[in-house]
């Protein structure tokens, strides 16, 4: 099932296999970003973290992912959350 993406703030989409490959856990992100249940969502092989509020939150998250060994674009991707409210976007893994 596709996950809805917010147009009001950035979201980071992560391949679940990459997340698990480097040994990351939800608890790490909850501690670092103080996430609510709706800000860390998993559907199939895709993880969506966001919407990320705060000026540096997305940048800090990207740094954390890269320090963990994930590669931008190959393992995760950031969507700005900067589109009109009349447009609704959904994300799901295209499969391998």
Secondary structure, 3 states (H helix, E strand, C coil): CCEEECCCCEEEEEEHHHHHHCCCCHHHHHHHHCCCHHHEEEECCEEEEEEECCCCHHHHHHHHHHHCCCCECCCEEEECCCCCCCCCEEECCCCC
